[in-house]
Amino acid sequence: MSEGGLGVHPTVPAGSQANKAAIGVATPALYNKLARVETGVSAALVRDSAELAEPVVKALRASHPRWLPGDQITVLEGNHWAATAQRLKDLRGTWAAPFPGQALVVWDQQRMLLPDGVLSEDGHAQERSVIAPVLQPVEADDLWSAERNFCPLGLMFGLARRGAAFVVRQHGRLQGERLGHAIRQGPTRSGPVSEPFMLVRDPASGETMRVRRLTIPLTEPTRDGDTARHILSNVPGGRASAAPRARLDSKRWSIATAFFEITTTLSCAITTLGSPKAALFTLCLALLAYNAVSLITAALRSAHSRKTVKDEVSSYDLSLEIGRTDDGMMIAMPAPHWALFRALSAQAFAEALRELASSVHVSRYQKHPRGPKKKPPERAASPNGKHVSTAKLLAQR
């Protein structure tokens, strides 16, 4: 399945046929097994990969600087898996796109790893309805950042009870009592930040909490007509001023790049699996693949500097080489030859990765950033109907 998720095999039957001797069962039996993989097992794959990768990244000394000095920052993001093909009999009677489920993914900003994920088989479930499992690994002094869909009182009070801090975009339905007048705290790119206090109340327990409400003006109104964004935070003013907390909310969008790499760069979406459990299993394999590629880029940062990897190395070209060379590499060096890496300590494994990464020619994976988008030209209807001759258009240039 990991070979299918990374594009080594185009479909599940193709991967099954290539590994027929090792699997030993028919393809329908494989599909039946995939449809019954427990979501807890799938989520454990992600946690296990991050637990193995984290000490190696530390040994490589390739962690990114913290967005806020002294704070361990964790980003929470929701992701709906792509609509699947309507291959299941129950889906063939509808034109609607079938969503097999969704995941709440935790992102470690320093090490660029995905250490945890909470899965839901209901594609229509709100992110707020599956918050409770997310709070279990929260530790004191952690700093969590999340979008406004994660602005329910349960999340904010749950983090506060565990001694953690949060910086969360305010949802329009969350209201509170404003305390005092707005005070300008510092400049940002779009304008000055004002920060009045606000009192929020948990209706379930009656508990109250005083939070800071950062108001940041927008250079242009949103499509909904909003002229400012509001951020709720319980970070003490002495721990971080208003402007860094406002920038933290802007940097939170970095996790969108991670999801883009998972679905587009790594090509991990297998849309032929309509069963929710099977689709979520492949999603977790995609998250595992992201952690593996993050470990590779950490080794490159350790050998070639963080700036070089950030500015010059393309994740797309890295993943393209993985998919292109996997078959030949496994023929030349079968799986038993890789077992020696299991016995290495994190430090020894990091040194081996650093040695390999030092011989990599970064120019082979050169990033080619696109320039600013240009306004598309207006299109005119063709007098000849639905098609034109490319040669005639070029001749008129």
N, C-alpha and C positions, 0 to 999 in steps of 0.2 A: 504493500500500500504506500509506503514511503517512496518507492520508485515511481509509482503512478502519480503521487502528489507532486513530485519534482519534475515530472515530464519525461522521465526516462522511458516509461511506457505510456502510450496515449490513452489507454482505457484499462479498466479493471480486468476484463478477459485477457487482454494482451499480457498484462503482468502475471496473471494466473497461469497462462500457458508457458511463459518464459520460466516460471518457477514451479512447474508441474511436479517435478521430481521431489522437491522439498515440501510442497504443500500436501500432495497426495490425495486431494479430494477434488470433486467436480466443481465447476464454476458456480452452479446454483447453490451448492453447499456453502461456498465462500460468501455469496451474497446473503444467505440466511444468517451466517455468523455475523457479518457486518451490521445487519439490521438489528442485532441483539447485543451489541457492545455497550456495556453500561457507561453512562456519562461520567460516573466517578472514575472509571478506569481511564477514559480519555483525558480527563482533567489531570489525572496523576502523571500521565506521560509528560505534560507540560511542566509540572512542578519538578519532576525528576530530572528533566533535561536542564532546567535552570539551576537546580542544586548541584549538578555536576559541573556546569560551566562557570558558576560564580567564583569558586576558589581559584580556577585557572585564570580568569580575567584579573583577579586581584594579584595573582603571582606574576602576571605579565605587566602589572602596573600600567594598565591601559584604560583605567576608568576615566570617564569624562569629569570635568570640574562640576561641582554642584551648582545648580542654578541659584540657590541661596546658600551662602557659606554656613556650614555647620548643620544643615538640615538634610536628612535622608528623604528625598522626594520620590513619591510614588504617584503615578498617574493612572486614573481609572477611566476606562473607555468602553463603550458598548459597540458591538459589531454584529450586524445581521449577515448571516452567510448568504451568498448569492442564490437567486432563484434557481431551482433545479429543473431538469427536464421532467416532463410529465409521463414518465415510464411506468409508474405505479398505476394499477387499474383504477384506484380511487381518485386519481388526479386527471384522468382523461376526459372527464365530463365538464371541465371548467376551463375558461380562457384565462383565469387569473393566474398570476405567477405564484408558484408554491414556495413558501419560505420554510426551510426545514428546521429552523431554530436560530438561536442567537447565543452570544457569549459576552460576558463581562470580563475584560482582560485587564490585568494589572501590569504596568510597565515600569521597570526600574530605570530611572533616568540616568544614573551614573554609569551603569554597566551595559545599558542598551539591551537588557534581557526582558523576557516576559515570564516572570516567576510564578504566575498563577492565572487561573481562569475559572469562571463559574458559568456553567452551561445550562441552557433552558431549551427544551424541545419545542416549546410554543413560540412560533415565529412572531406572534402578535403580542407577546408578553411585554409589558413595560419594564424598562431597566430597574425602576424603583421596586418592582415586586420581587426581585431576586438579590436584593442588597445584603440580606442577613449573612449569607455565607462569606461575603467579601470581608466582613468585619472580624472574622475569626483570627486571621494572622496579624492584625494591627498591633503595633507595639507603641509604647510611650515615646514621645518626642518625634514620631514620624510626622511627615508633612504630606498630606494628600491633596491632589488637585484633580478636579473633575468638571465636566460640562454641566449645563443647567438641568439636563435630564436626571442628574444625580444630586439634585438639590432638595430632596425630601428631608423632613426633619429627622427621620429615623437615622439617616446616614450621618448628619451633622452631630446629633446628640450621641450616637454610637461612637463616633470618633472621639468626641470630647470626653466621654466616660472612660475611655481607655487611655486618656492623657495625650492623644494625638491632636495635631493641628490640621486645619483644612483651608483651602482656597478654592471656592466653588462659585461658578457663575450662577446668579440668582435666577430662578424660574419665575415666570410671570404670576403663577398661582400662589407663590409663597409670599405671604404678607407678614409684616411685623410692626412693632410700635417704634417710631423714630424717636431717638433721644438726643436732644440738643440740636445745635445748628451744624451745618456742613462746614468743615475747615479744610482749606486748601493745604495739601501735604507735599506736593512735589510735581515736577513736570514729567510728561511722557511725550511720545512722538505726536500724539493726536491732541494733546492739551493737558491742562492741569488736572490733578486728581483731587477730588474732595472725599472726605472720609467721616461722615457722621456715624454714631453708634446706633444700633437697632436692637430691640428686644424681641426675641422669638420665643414661642411657647410650644411645647410638645403636648398636643391635646390628649395623647394616650396616658401620659404620666402626670401632666400638669407642671412639669419641670420647665423652668425658664433659663435662657442663656442670652448674654449680651455679646453681640458680634459686631465687627466693624463692617460697614457697607461702603466699599470703594465705588465711586462713580467716575467713569472715564468717558469723556466726550469722543464721539466718532467723527472722523473727517467727512464721511458721507453717510447719509441715513441708510439703514438696512432696507430690505425689500418689504419688511413689515412696518417701516416708518420709524423705527427706533433711532434716536439720535445719541444715545449713550448706552454703555453696558455697565451692569452693576455686579459686583463681586462681593460675596460674603466670606468673611475670614475671622477666625478666632486666634490668629497669630498675634502675640503681644507686640505693641509698637516698638519696644526695645529690642526685640528679636529680629525684626525686619521692618523697614520703613514702607510707606504706602507704594512708592514708585516701583521698588523691586517686586512687591507682591503683584502689582498690576502687570509687570512684564512676565511674571511667572505664568499668569493665565494665558498670555499670548504664546509663550513657548510650549504650552500644553499641546498645541497642534502638531508638535513633532511626532506624536504617536500616530497621526494620520499617515505619515510617511512610512511607518512600520507596516500598517495595514496595506498600503499601496504596494510595498515590496512583497508582502505575502501573497496577495491576489494577482498582481500583475507581473512583477519582476520574477518571483519564484514560480509563477504559474501553478499555484497549489490548489486551485479550485477544481474539484471533480464534480461537475454539475449533473452527471448521469446518476448519482446516488440520491434517490428521492427520500429514502427512509431517514427520519430525523437522527436516530442514533448513528447511522452510518455517515451521514453528512457531518455531524458534529465530531465524529472520530477523525475524519479527514481534515477538518478544521484544526483539531489539536495536533495532527501531524504537521500541518502547515506552521503552527506556532512553534513546534519543536524544530522545524527546519529553519525558522527565523533565528532561534537561539543558536543553532549550529553556525549559521552564516555570521551572526554577531560575534561568535568566538573567533571565526576566521578574521574578521575585520579588526578585532582586538589584537590579534597576533600581528597583523599588518601595522596597526598603530604603534605597537611596541617596537617594531623593527624599522619603520620608516617615518615616524612622527605622526601625531594626531592631525596636524594641519594638512600634511600631504594626503593622507587617506580621505579626509573630509572634502578637500577641494578637487582631488584628482581621480579617486578610485570610484568606478561605477559598480554598484551592486548588481545591476543587470548583467554586465559582462562577467562578473564573478559567478553568478548563478548559471549563466549560459555555458561556461566552461565546465561546471559541475555536471550538468546534464549531458554535455557533449562527450565527456571523457569517462563517465562512470562505467559504461559497459566494458570498454577496453582495459580500464584500470583494474576492474574486478577479475578480468580474465588473466591479466599479467600477475596480479597479486590477489589470490582468492581470500575469502574471509578469514581462514585460520591464521594467515600471516599478520592480520591486524590485531590479534588477541594480545600481543605483547603490550599494547598501549593501556590495556585494562589494569595491568599491574603497576603502572607508573603512578607516583604521587602527583598531586596537583602542581608542585614546583617543577618536577622533572618533565611532566607533560608540557608545561608552559615553556620550558627551555627548548624542548623539541619543536614546538610550534614556532617559537621565535627564530630558531635556526632555519627552519623551512621558509618562513616568511621573509627572512633577510635575503634569500636568493631569488625572490619574486621580482620580476621587472614590472614595476607599477605602470609603465607606459602601455602595457598590453591591455590594461583595463581602464584606459583613459576615459574620464567623464566628459560628456559633451553637453553642457547646459544650453538650453535654448534661450534665444533672446526674448525680448518683450513681445507679447502677442499683438498682432496687427489686426485691424478691423477688416473682416472679410468683405470682398467687393459684392456689390449687388448683382444678383443673377437675373438674367433675362431669359424669357421663354424662347425655345428654338423654333424657328419657322418650319423646320423639317420634321417635327414631331418629338419623339422621345429620345433620339440619339443624334449625335453630331460626329463629324469626321475630325479626329485629332489632327491629321495632316493638314487639312484645310485651315483649321484655326491657327496652327503654327505658321502656315504660309502667309497669313494676314498680319503677323506680328510686325 
